[in-house]
């Protein structure tokens, strides 16, 4: 009864578009937004995780970018495509500090196969610069790490990496400018020694891979045995960024 009264006073709404949901519904998203979300499907590039749906016999074949310029990370996977419903969820969390979308994001994580990350020793979110973190109030990558790996909180190191330069947003840059923007932008926290560890690196969106490449390089240079990247969404359906 109490929950019913709360639903009447504060009707549940879709975490993405905000349309009202049926009172008592366990759904976190409306049917339209749910149907808009597309999980990435095999075949994928074994390294960067790019979909290769138009490539005959694509299973096990590297994409062109990973063939020509292998990344520092060992593998990267994304749950879903960065399309309208997911973009709205990410923007609410990232720029609005709206943690009410966590339920919808957690549901996506539950539907995903994260078995490739089961044996990771430590989970490190891509960091924000302290000034940006102060302005936003949260690091969306750290929130996602807790949602993706619920029950493994002790292995999450939110400050394993430190962003030492308050860089321009990557979305405002292209190609080589993205790489220049992140040069020497990250360093390892002195209290973290990843020697021979399998590190899971978490971020919100994989666009060109430049950010996770920069972070992975730091981790590998300090002895990490492997770096495996998991992001909520993938914005680019082509390889590159290295």
C-alpha positions, 0 to 999 in steps of 0.5 A, a space after each residue: 500500500 505504501 509503495 502504491 501511494 508513493 507511485 501515485 504521488 511520484 509516478 514512475 517515469 522512463 529513465 531515458 525520455 521521462 514519459 510516465 510509466 504504469 503505476 507499479 511497473 517494475 520497468 525502468 524504461 518505456 517500451 519505445 526506449 527499450 526497443 531503441 537499445 541495441 546490444 552489440 552482437 557478434 562477430 566482434 573484433 577480438 581486440 577492440 570489440 567493433 561489430 563486424 556484421 558485414 564481414 563474412 566469417 568475421 569471428 576471430 578476425 581483427 578489424 583494420 585498425 587493430 591490425 595496423 596499430 594494435 592498442 595498448 589494451 588487450 581487449 575492449 567490449 561495450 554493452 550497447 550502441 550509443 544511440 538515442 535512449 542510451 545517450 539520454 541516460 548517459 547525459 543525465 548521469 554524466 552532466 546532470 548528476 542524475 543517479 535515478 538512472 542507475 536502475 535502468 543502467 543496472 538492468 542493462 548490465 544484468 543483461 550483458 555477458 561480462 564473463 571476460 572480466 570475471 578474473 580481473 584482479 582490480 577494476 579501475 574507472 577512467 578518472 575525471 580531473 578534480 575540478 571537473 569532478 567537483 563541478 559534476 559531483 560524480 564520476 560516471 565511470 565510477 558509478 558504472 563500475 559499481 553497477 557492472 561489478 556489484 558484489 565486487 566493490 572491494 576490487 574497485 579502485 576509484 583513484 587507481 589512475 589520476 587525471 593530472 590535466 584538466 583537458 578539453 572534452 574529447 567530443 570537441 576534438 578529432 583524430 590526432 587532436 584527441 591524442 595530443 589532448 590526452 598526452 601525459 594527462 594520466 598518471 598512476 596513483 602512487 598507492 596502486 601497484 598493478 604489477 602482473 595484475 589483470 586490470 579492468 578499465 571502465 568508462 562510459 562511452 567508447 568513441 575512438 578509443 583514445 581515452 582508454 588507450 591513454 589510460 591503458 598505456 599508463 597501466 601497462 608501463 607500470 607493469 599491468 599484465 593485461 588491461 581489459 576495457 569495458 564501456 557502457 556504450 560504443 559510439 563509433 562503428 569503425 576502428 581507429 583512435 590510435 
